[in-house]
């Protein structure tokens, strides 16, 4: 204790000497104590610097959902990056007091409060020093223009999946172009749809998604090593790693079925990719060209002449007429939709009666107790079994030494059984390995969900910008 008192006294002496020598710098801040979501507010910081003229940097951290949009200070460079306000001086001005100011824009969906402070790092007596401004509490009141169910709690928003960062339109080189009209095949009335991709900055975790017109299905033609799927009228190309070529073309065969509308099909789509650890989405534009007949130089010219079209959902792409990529709020997979799950009903035997594993009343009550409830956002579970008929969950998995909360769902005609709930793919992967090592279950694997709906793991990784682990 005596040593602690001595150390504290020594620190006070040093502080006193610094003040006496004119090296200490103090800060004070002026700002609003209450702001309305969707508006801007001003922040002013006065730096009482005395005679110091060293290199210096002022920084203040803003919570996600707030953005510094303008800043000014004598001889300083202003930046806002990584949610930090920054003013940098190669040399502080020769004035005893210095004032800096900046404006903060608040997302209209937010509500809550946060502490705003800041610090100045500078050089004194050949050593790095720090002066801290006393933090102020700022309360964000909800915007009258945003409905209650659309508002976001500021504290909860900080722990959500990172929002998409801004991109300057002029620097974005990614383009995705669909040729029009599609190539018509006389044998059965099929079409070939070709899409040109200029990958630009994109390299990993990318996806093409096309909404097909009613009455059509699709088969892959040239996937460029993508995982191809066509489900519920949506075509997807998924890449963990994009092809090495800067320019490449993918294609699929569009096949009319009963009920397909006559005439040229209308298709809407988007291209998503990961950049700077955030998911970006642009619309697939359409041009009156024949991609297979164009030279590389012509394709490059086509890309240069094409605009980037902002995209939030494939439905919005059709009506959007241009713009720039912008922040889209919490990225939990894109389109918001009502979460639903199908109740599990007893399956009939070939003879038309109920399966005899146990009575229908007992089975229904038993399965209801183990139904998988949907969760918000993207998450992962470990699937441990699947079958066409329901089972006695407690008895079955107890025999396999799996002591976990097993849940079941009806998916594509199967009863699927899974455990755990993880926001990070790596956590689910590790839990799968633990099941392999501690139970006889050798075919457990990671399954991904978005707002209660099953998606591929590759798509989940792309949405959340997470890393793939083997």
C-alpha positions in Angstrom: 0.0 0.0 0.0 2.9 2.4 0.9 4.4 1.7 -2.6 1.1 2.6 -4.2 0.9 5.9 -2.3 4.4 6.7 -3.3 3.7 5.9 -7.0 0.5 8.1 -6.9 2.4 11.0 -5.3 5.2 10.7 -7.9 2.5 10.8 -10.7 1.0 13.9 -9.2 4.4 15.6 -9.1 5.1 14.8 -12.7 1.6 16.1 -13.7 2.3 19.3 -11.7 5.7 19.8 -13.3 4.1 19.3 -16.8 1.5 21.9 -16.1 4.1 24.3 -14.8 6.2 23.8 -17.8 3.3 24.5 -20.2 3.4 21.1 -21.8 0.0 19.9 -20.6 -3.0 20.2 -22.9 -6.6 20.3 -21.8 -9.8 19.7 -23.9 -13.4 20.8 -23.5 -16.4 19.9 -25.6 -19.7 21.4 -26.6 -22.5 19.4 -28.1 -26.2 18.7 -27.8 -27.5 16.5 -25.0 -30.5 15.3 -27.0 -30.9 14.8 -30.8 -33.7 13.5 -33.0 -32.9 10.4 -35.1 -32.6 11.3 -38.8 -31.1 14.7 -38.1 -27.6 16.1 -37.6 -25.9 17.7 -34.6 -22.8 19.7 -34.1 -19.8 18.9 -31.9 -17.1 21.5 -31.0 -13.9 20.8 -29.1 -11.7 23.5 -27.7 -8.0 22.5 -27.3 -6.1 24.6 -24.7 -2.7 23.8 -26.1 -0.5 26.5 -24.7 2.8 26.7 -26.6 2.8 23.1 -27.9 3.4 22.8 -31.7 4.0 19.1 -32.0 2.5 16.5 -34.3 -1.0 15.8 -32.9 -4.1 13.6 -33.7 -7.6 14.1 -32.2 -9.9 11.1 -32.4 -13.5 10.4 -31.2 -15.4 7.1 -31.7 -19.0 7.1 -32.8 -21.3 4.2 -32.4 -22.6 2.4 -35.6 -25.5 4.2 -37.1 -23.8 7.6 -36.6 -21.6 9.2 -39.2 -19.4 12.3 -39.2 -20.2 14.2 -42.4 -18.1 17.4 -42.1 -15.2 18.6 -40.0 -13.0 21.6 -39.8 -9.9 22.7 -37.8 -7.0 25.0 -38.6 -4.2 23.2 -40.5 -5.8 19.8 -39.8 -6.7 16.9 -42.1 -10.2 15.6 -41.3 -11.2 11.9 -41.8 -14.0 9.6 -40.8 -13.1 5.9 -41.0 -13.9 2.8 -39.0 -16.5 4.8 -37.0 -13.7 7.2 -35.8 -13.6 10.9 -36.3 -10.0 12.0 -36.9 -8.2 15.3 -37.1 -4.4 15.1 -37.9 -1.9 17.9 -37.6 1.7 17.5 -38.8 2.3 20.5 -36.5 -0.2 22.2 -34.2 -0.9 25.9 -35.1 1.0 28.6 -33.2 -2.1 29.7 -31.2 -2.8 29.1 -27.5 -6.3 27.8 -28.1 -7.5 25.7 -31.0 -11.1 24.9 -32.0 -12.2 21.9 -34.0 -15.8 21.1 -35.1 -17.7 18.4 -36.9 -21.2 17.4 -37.8 -22.7 14.0 -36.9 -25.6 12.5 -38.9 -27.9 10.1 -37.1 -29.6 7.1 -38.8 -33.4 7.8 -38.7 -34.1 4.3 -37.3 -32.1 4.7 -34.1 -33.2 5.3 -30.5 -31.2 5.2 -27.3 -28.2 7.0 -25.8 -24.4 6.9 -26.0 -21.4 8.6 -24.5 -19.4 10.9 -26.8 -15.8 11.8 -25.8 -12.5 12.0 -27.5 -8.7 12.3 -27.0 -5.8 14.2 -28.3 -2.5 12.4 -28.8 0.6 14.7 -29.0 4.3 14.9 -28.3 5.7 16.6 -25.2 9.2 16.3 -23.7 10.0 13.8 -26.5 7.3 11.4 -25.3 3.8 10.6 -26.5 1.1 12.2 -24.3 -2.7 12.0 -24.3 -5.3 14.5 -23.3 -8.9 13.3 -22.8 -12.1 15.2 -23.1 -14.7 14.5 -20.5 -17.5 12.4 -22.2 -21.0 13.7 -22.6 -24.2 11.6 -22.7 -26.2 12.1 -25.9 -29.8 10.9 -26.0 -31.3 9.9 -29.4 -35.0 10.3 -29.5 -37.0 8.4 -32.1 -37.8 10.0 -35.4 -41.6 10.8 -35.8 -41.3 9.5 -39.4 -40.2 6.0 -38.5 -42.8 3.4 -37.2 -42.1 1.8 -33.9 -41.5 -1.7 -35.3 -38.9 -0.3 -37.7 -36.8 1.4 -35.0 -33.5 0.0 -33.8 -32.2 0.1 -30.2 -28.7 1.7 -30.4 -27.1 -0.7 -28.0 -28.5 -3.8 -29.7 -27.5 -2.3 -33.1 -23.8 -2.3 -32.0 -23.8 -6.1 -31.6 -25.6 -6.9 -34.9 -23.9 -8.2 -38.0 -21.8 -5.3 -39.3 -23.6 -2.9 -41.6 -22.6 -2.4 -45.2 -20.0 0.4 -45.6 -20.3 3.1 -48.1 -18.6 2.7 -51.5 -17.7 5.6 -53.8 -19.5 4.8 -57.1 -16.6 6.0 -59.3 -14.2 3.5 -57.7 -16.4 0.4 -57.9 -15.3 -1.8 -60.8 -17.6 -4.7 -60.3 -20.2 -5.1 -63.1 -22.8 -7.7 -64.0 -24.5 -7.6 -67.3 -27.2 -9.9 -68.8 -27.4 -10.2 -72.6 -30.8 -9.4 -74.2 -32.8 -10.8 -75.8 -31.9 -14.3 -74.5 -30.9 -16.9 -77.0 -33.9 -18.9 -78.1 -33.6 -22.6 -78.7 -36.1 -24.1 -81.1 -36.0 -27.6 -79.5 -38.7 -27.2 -76.9 -38.8 -23.4 -76.6 -36.0 -23.2 -74.1 -33.7 -20.1 -73.7 -30.1 -19.7 -72.8 -29.4 -16.9 -70.4 -25.9 -15.5 -70.4 -24.4 -13.1 -67.8 -21.1 -11.3 -68.0 -19.3 -10.6 -64.8 -16.4 -8.1 -64.4 -15.3 -9.1 -60.9 -13.2 -6.0 -60.2 -12.5 -5.9 -56.4 -14.5 -9.0 -55.7 -12.5 -12.2 -55.1 -14.4 -14.4 -52.5 -17.9 -15.2 -51.4 -20.0 -14.0 -54.4 -23.5 -14.8 -55.6 -25.6 -14.3 -58.6 -29.3 -14.5 -57.9 -32.0 -14.4 -60.6 -35.8 -14.4 -60.1 -37.4 -16.4 -62.9 -40.8 -15.6 -64.4 -43.7 -17.9 -63.3 -43.8 -21.2 -65.1 -40.1 -21.6 -65.7 -37.3 -23.7 -64.3 -33.6 -23.7 -65.1 -30.5 -26.0 -65.6 -26.8 -25.0 -65.5 -24.9 -24.6 -68.7 -21.6 -22.9 -67.8 -21.2 -22.2 -64.0 -17.5 -21.2 -63.9 -17.0 -23.5 -60.9 -19.9 -22.0 -59.0 -22.5 -24.0 -57.0 -25.7 -23.8 -59.0 -29.2 -24.2 -57.7 -32.7 -23.5 -58.9 -35.3 -23.6 -56.1 -38.7 -21.8 -55.7 -38.2 -19.9 -59.0 -34.8 -18.5 -58.0 -31.5 -19.3 -59.8 -28.3 -19.0 -57.8 -24.6 -19.2 -58.6 -22.5 -19.3 -55.5 -18.7 -19.0 -55.3 -16.4 -19.4 -52.3 -13.7 -18.1 -54.6 -14.4 -16.3 -57.9 -12.6 -17.3 -61.1 -9.1 -15.8 -61.7 -10.2 -14.1 -64.9 -11.2 -10.4 -64.6 -14.0 -11.0 -67.1 -16.0 -14.2 -67.4 -19.5 -15.4 -68.5 -21.9 -17.8 -66.8 -25.0 -19.2 -68.4 -28.1 -21.4 -67.7 -30.9 -22.9 -69.7 -34.3 -21.4 -69.0 -37.0 -24.1 -69.5 -40.7 -23.3 -69.8 -43.2 -25.5 -68.0 -46.9 -25.8 -67.9 -48.4 -22.3 -67.3 -45.4 -20.3 -68.6 -46.4 -17.0 -70.2 -45.7 -16.7 -73.9 -43.2 -14.3 -75.3 -39.7 -13.2 -74.1 -39.3 -14.0 -70.4 -38.6 -11.1 -68.1 -35.8 -11.8 -65.5 -34.6 -9.7 -62.6 -31.4 -10.4 -60.7 -28.5 -9.2 -58.5 -24.8 -9.8 -57.9 -23.5 -9.9 -54.4 -19.9 -10.0 -53.2 -17.8 -9.3 -50.2 -15.5 -6.2 -50.0 -13.8 -4.8 -46.9 -15.6 -7.4 -44.7 -19.0 -6.3 -45.8 -21.5 -7.7 -48.3 -22.2 -5.5 -51.4 -25.1 -6.0 -53.8 -25.5 -4.5 -57.3 -28.3 -5.1 -59.8 -27.7 -7.2 -62.9 -28.2 -4.7 -65.8 -29.4 -5.8 -69.2 -27.9 -4.8 -72.6 -28.9 -5.6 -76.2 -25.7 -7.6 -77.0 -24.5 -11.0 -78.0 -21.8 -11.8 -75.5 -20.5 -15.0 -77.2 -19.8 -12.9 -80.4 -17.8 -10.2 -78.7 -14.1 -9.8 -78.4 -12.3 -9.2 -75.1 -11.8 -5.6 -76.1 -15.5 -5.2 -76.9 -16.5 -6.8 -73.6 -14.2 -4.4 -71.7 -15.7 -1.5 -73.5 -19.2 -2.8 -72.6 -18.2 -2.9 -68.9 -16.8 0.6 -69.0 -20.0 2.0 -70.5 -22.3 0.2 -68.0 -23.4 1.9 -64.8 -23.5 0.5 -61.4 -27.1 0.1 -60.2 -27.8 0.0 -56.5 -29.6 -3.1 -55.3 -31.3 -4.1 -52.0 -33.6 -6.8 -53.2 -34.1 -8.4 -56.6 -37.7 -7.0 -56.6 -36.4 -3.4 -56.2 -33.7 -3.9 -58.9 -36.3 -3.9 -61.7 -37.5 -0.4 -60.9 -34.2 1.1 -59.9 -32.7 3.6 -62.4 -29.2 4.0 -61.1 -27.4 5.4 -58.1 -24.6 4.4 -55.8 -24.0 1.8 -53.2 -25.0 3.0 -49.8 -25.1 1.6 -46.2 -28.1 -0.6 -45.8 -28.3 -1.1 -42.0 -27.9 -4.4 -40.2 -27.0 -7.0 -42.8 -28.8 -10.1 -41.6 -29.3 -11.6 -45.1 -31.1 -8.8 -47.0 -34.8 -9.1 -47.6 -37.0 -8.9 -44.5 -39.8 -11.5 -44.4 -42.2 -13.0 -42.0 -40.6 -16.0 -40.3 -42.8 -19.1 -40.6 -42.2 -22.8 -40.1 -44.3 -25.7 -41.1 -45.9 -27.8 -38.3 -44.8 -31.4 -38.4 -47.7 -33.7 -39.2 -47.7 -37.5 -38.9 -46.9 -39.3 -42.2 -49.1 -42.0 -43.6 -48.0 -45.4 -44.5 -48.5 -46.9 -47.9 -51.7 -48.5 -46.9 -53.2 -45.1 -46.0 -53.0 -45.6 -42.2 -50.8 -43.9 -39.6 -47.3 -45.1 -39.1 -47.2 -47.5 -36.2 -44.1 -46.3 -34.5 -46.3 -44.8 -31.8 -49.9 -43.3 -31.8 -50.7 -40.2 -33.8 -51.7 -38.3 -30.7 -48.5 -39.2 -28.9 -46.4 -38.5 -31.9 -48.0 -35.1 -32.5 -47.5 -34.0 -28.9 -44.0 -35.4 -28.8 -42.9 -33.7 -32.0 -44.5 -30.4 -31.0 -42.3 -30.3 -28.0 -39.2 -30.5 -30.2 -40.0 -28.2 -33.1 -37.2 -25.9 -34.2 -38.2 -22.3 -33.6 -37.0 -19.7 -36.1 -34.4 -17.1 -35.1 -33.6 -13.7 -36.5 -30.7 -13.2 -38.8 -28.1 -15.7 -40.1 -27.1 -18.5 -37.8 -25.7 -22.1 -37.9 -26.8 -25.4 -36.4 -25.3 -28.9 -36.6 -27.6 -31.5 -38.2 -27.2 -34.9 -36.6 -29.8 -37.0 -38.3 -32.6 -37.1 -40.9 -35.4 -39.5 -41.8 -38.7 -39.8 -43.6 -40.5 -40.9 -40.4 -40.5 -39.2 -37.0 -38.6 -40.8 -34.1 -38.7 -40.8 -30.3 -36.1 -38.0 -30.0 -35.1 -38.5 -26.3 -34.7 -42.2 -26.6 -32.9 -42.3 -29.9 -30.3 -39.7 -29.2 -29.7 -40.9 -25.6 -28.6 -44.2 -27.1 -26.1 -42.2 -29.2 -24.7 -40.4 -26.1 -25.7 -37.0 -27.5 -26.7 -35.0 -24.5 -27.9 -31.8 -26.2 -31.2 -30.0 -27.0 -32.2 -31.7 -30.2 -34.7 -29.9 -32.4 -36.6 -31.1 -35.4 -38.0 -29.5 -38.6 -39.8 -30.7 -41.7 -37.8 -29.8 -44.7 -38.1 -31.1 -48.3 -40.0 -34.1 -47.1 -37.6 -35.1 -44.4 -37.6 -34.9 -40.6 -34.3 -33.2 -39.9 -32.7 -33.1 -36.4 -30.2 -30.5 -35.3 -28.5 -29.1 -32.3 -26.9 -25.8 -31.2 -27.3 -22.2 -32.5 -24.2 -20.3 -33.5 -23.7 -16.8 -35.1 -20.2 -17.8 -36.2 -19.5 -20.6 -38.6 -16.3 -21.5 -36.9 -18.2 -22.2 -33.6 -20.6 -24.5 -35.4 -17.7 -26.2 -37.2 -15.9 -26.9 -33.9 -19.1 -28.2 -32.3 -19.6 -30.6 -35.3 -16.0 -31.9 -34.7 -16.8 -32.4 -31.0 -19.9 -34.5 -31.9 -17.7 -36.6 -34.2 -15.2 -37.2 -31.4 -17.7 -37.9 -28.5 -20.6 -39.8 -30.2 -21.0 -42.5 -32.8 -22.5 -39.9 -35.1 -20.1 -39.6 -38.0 -22.2 -37.8 -40.6 -23.0 -34.6 -38.6 -22.6 -31.4 -40.6 -23.2 -27.7 -40.4 -26.5 -26.3 -41.6 -27.2 -22.6 -42.2 -30.3 -20.5 -41.7 -31.5 -17.0 -42.5 -34.5 -15.8 -40.4 -35.6 -19.4 -39.9 -35.2 -20.4 -43.6 -32.5 -22.9 -44.6 -29.8 -21.5 -46.9 -26.5 -22.9 -48.0 -23.4 -22.5 -45.8 -21.6 -20.7 -48.7 -24.5 -18.2 -48.9 -24.5 -17.6 -45.2 -20.7 -17.0 -45.2 -21.1 -14.5 -48.0 -24.0 -12.7 -46.3 -22.1 -12.3 -43.0 -18.6 -11.9 -44.6 -17.3 -14.7 -42.4 -14.2 -16.8 -43.2 -14.5 -20.4 -44.4 -12.8 -23.0 -42.2 -12.3 -26.6 -43.1 
